[in-house]
Amino acid sequence: MALAEKAGAVKCDISERQPGRLAVLSILAGAYIALGGTFSVIAGWGLGDVSLAYPAVQRLLSGLTFPLGLILVVVLGAELFTGNNAMLIPSYMRGHHGFGPVLKNWLFVWLGNFAGALAVVWLLVWLTDIFAAEQYRRTIVSVAEAKVSLPWLTVFFRGIGANWCVCLAIWLGMSGHNLLEKMAGCVVPVAAFVAIGYEHSIANMFYIPAGMFYGAEVGIWQMFSANLLPATLGNIVGGSLFVGCLFAWLHGRRD
């Protein structure tokens, strides 16, 4: 908990004193998550009819490959909105900073993550035509359309589940003493949220725009209002309350 408390204070300090660094770290995190998303589509839907006939196999393969993004965030250091939903709460509860810097960090990191994810979609997926094969094109289009067709509250509650898992993974990753332990901590909870089908706002900043590039019938406003907004709000609840607040209360120092 002391490590999380210190990390949250440092993150807020970067927000206030080094906005340029914050922007680069946020863009990198969005790009890392998008890279993991690309890997998950290729791995999960690359078995042709097997992926359709055995959906559990597809979900498991996608789940086990998607954590690449979070591993890069945790090990290399980057600013991920969903992780910060939990990481900034212990330092706030201990009085290191007010809630204003927390909201400022969340807003700017969210925007930076979106920019990083879009950059990967355009430069490294669309322009390179990674999903050119019909199996992949059909998959990314259907994923994008499915994500904006869910009821608003369904996306919200799935967002809670997603970031509960992601922030638990970050906490486990922080507890690791070497590279393998940090990687192992990131993999299982994140693989679980992907396989279950929860909604992660930053991941969806990759999946939905990628589907739109490949012909998904999704509008920009629809992307925001039907998915990114409820997923973001759910992610905030799942990360800040279920992990940040709860762990700070359970394991924080008592004065």
Backbone hydrogen bonds, N-H to C=O, Kabsch-Sander energy under -0.5 kcal/mol:
donor,donor_aa,acceptor,acceptor_aa,energy
5,E,1,M,-2.6
6,K,2,A,-2.3
7,A,3,L,-2.5
8,G,4,A,-2.4
9,A,5,E,-1.8
10,V,6,K,-2.2
11,K,7,A,-2.5
12,C,8,G,-2.1
13,D,9,A,-1.9
14,I,10,V,-2.4
15,S,11,K,-1.9
16,E,12,C,-1.7
17,R,13,D,-2.7
18,Q,14,I,-2.4
22,L,18,Q,-2.3
23,A,19,P,-2.3
24,V,20,G,-2.0
25,L,21,R,-2.6
26,S,22,L,-2.2
27,I,23,A,-2.4
28,L,24,V,-2.4
29,A,25,L,-1.8
30,G,26,S,-2.1
31,A,27,I,-2.2
32,Y,28,L,-2.7
33,I,29,A,-2.4
34,A,30,G,-2.1
35,L,31,A,-2.3
36,G,32,Y,-2.2
37,G,33,I,-2.2
38,T,34,A,-2.4
39,F,35,L,-2.3
40,S,36,G,-2.2
41,V,37,G,-1.9
42,I,38,T,-2.3
43,A,39,F,-2.6
44,G,40,S,-2.5
45,W,41,V,-2.1
46,G,43,A,-0.6
48,G,45,W,-0.5
50,V,47,L,-1.8
51,S,48,G,-0.8
52,L,48,G,-0.9
53,A,49,D,-2.9
54,Y,50,V,-2.6
57,V,54,Y,-1.1
58,Q,54,Y,-1.5
59,R,55,P,-2.7
60,L,56,A,-2.2
61,L,57,V,-2.5
62,S,58,Q,-2.5
63,G,59,R,-2.6
64,L,60,L,-2.4
65,T,61,L,-1.1
66,F,62,S,-2.1
68,L,65,T,-1.6
69,G,66,F,-1.7
71,I,67,P,-2.7
72,L,68,L,-2.1
73,V,69,G,-1.9
74,V,70,L,-2.9
75,V,71,I,-2.9
76,L,72,L,-1.9
77,G,72,L,-0.5
77,G,73,V,-1.4
78,A,73,V,-0.6
79,E,25,L,-1.1
80,L,78,A,-0.8
81,F,79,E,-0.5
84,N,80,L,-2.6
85,N,81,F,-1.3
86,A,82,T,-0.5
86,A,83,G,-1.2
87,M,83,G,-2.3
88,L,84,N,-1.7
89,I,86,A,-1.3
91,S,87,M,-0.5
92,Y,88,L,-1.3
93,M,89,I,-2.9
94,R,90,P,-1.6
95,G,92,Y,-1.5
96,H,91,S,-2.5
97,H,91,S,-0.5
102,V,98,G,-0.6
103,L,99,F,-2.3
104,K,100,G,-2.5
105,N,101,P,-2.4
106,W,102,V,-2.6
107,L,103,L,-2.5
108,F,104,K,-2.4
109,V,105,N,-2.7
110,W,106,W,-2.3
111,L,107,L,-2.1
112,G,108,F,-2.3
113,N,109,V,-3.0
114,F,110,W,-2.0
115,A,111,L,-2.2
116,G,112,G,-2.4
117,A,113,N,-2.5
118,L,114,F,-2.6
119,A,115,A,-2.0
120,V,116,G,-1.8
121,V,117,A,-2.3
122,W,118,L,-2.7
123,L,119,A,-2.8
124,L,119,A,-0.5
124,L,120,V,-1.6
125,V,120,V,-0.8
125,V,121,V,-0.6
126,W,121,V,-3.2
127,L,122,W,-2.4
129,D,125,V,-0.6
129,D,126,W,-0.8
130,I,125,V,-2.1
132,A,129,D,-1.4
136,Y,133,A,-0.5
137,R,133,A,-2.7
138,R,134,E,-2.8
139,T,135,Q,-1.5
140,I,136,Y,-2.6
141,V,137,R,-1.9
142,S,138,R,-2.2
143,V,139,T,-2.6
144,A,140,I,-2.0
145,E,141,V,-2.3
146,A,142,S,-2.3
147,K,143,V,-2.1
148,V,144,A,-1.2
149,S,146,A,-0.8
150,L,146,A,-0.6
155,V,151,P,-2.1
156,F,152,W,-2.2
157,F,153,L,-2.6
158,R,154,T,-2.3
159,G,155,V,-2.1
160,I,156,F,-1.5
161,G,157,F,-1.9
162,A,158,R,-2.3
163,N,159,G,-2.1
164,W,160,I,-1.9
165,C,161,G,-1.9
166,V,162,A,-2.4
167,C,163,N,-2.4
168,L,164,W,-1.9
169,A,165,C,-2.2
170,I,166,V,-2.1
171,W,167,C,-2.3
172,L,168,L,-2.5
173,G,169,A,-2.8
174,M,170,I,-2.5
175,S,171,W,-1.2
176,G,172,L,-0.6
176,G,173,G,-1.1
182,K,178,N,-2.2
183,M,179,L,-2.5
184,A,180,L,-2.6
185,G,181,E,-2.1
186,C,182,K,-1.4
187,V,183,M,-1.7
188,V,184,A,-1.1
190,V,186,C,-1.0
191,A,187,V,-3.0
192,A,188,V,-2.1
193,F,189,P,-2.0
194,V,190,V,-2.2
195,A,191,A,-2.5
196,I,192,A,-2.6
197,G,193,F,-1.8
198,Y,193,F,-2.1
199,E,158,R,-0.6
200,H,198,Y,-0.6
201,S,199,E,-0.6
204,N,200,H,-2.5
205,M,201,S,-1.0
206,F,203,A,-1.5
207,Y,203,A,-2.3
208,I,204,N,-1.8
210,A,206,F,-2.4
211,G,207,Y,-2.1
212,M,208,I,-2.3
213,F,209,P,-2.5
214,Y,210,A,-1.4
215,G,212,M,-1.5
216,A,211,G,-2.9
218,V,216,A,-2.0
223,M,219,G,-2.3
224,F,220,I,-1.9
225,S,221,W,-3.1
226,A,222,Q,-2.4
227,N,223,M,-1.0
228,L,223,M,-2.5
229,L,224,F,-2.9
231,A,227,N,-2.8
232,T,228,L,-2.3
233,L,229,L,-2.4
234,G,230,P,-2.4
235,N,231,A,-2.7
236,I,232,T,-2.2
237,V,233,L,-1.9
238,G,234,G,-2.9
239,G,235,N,-2.6
240,S,236,I,-2.6
241,L,236,I,-0.5
241,L,237,V,-1.7
242,F,237,V,-1.4
243,V,239,G,-0.8
244,G,239,G,-2.8
245,C,240,S,-3.5
246,L,241,L,-1.3
247,F,243,V,-2.8
248,A,244,G,-2.0
249,W,245,C,-2.1
250,L,246,L,-2.6
251,H,247,F,-3.1
252,G,248,A,-1.2
255,D,253,R,-0.6
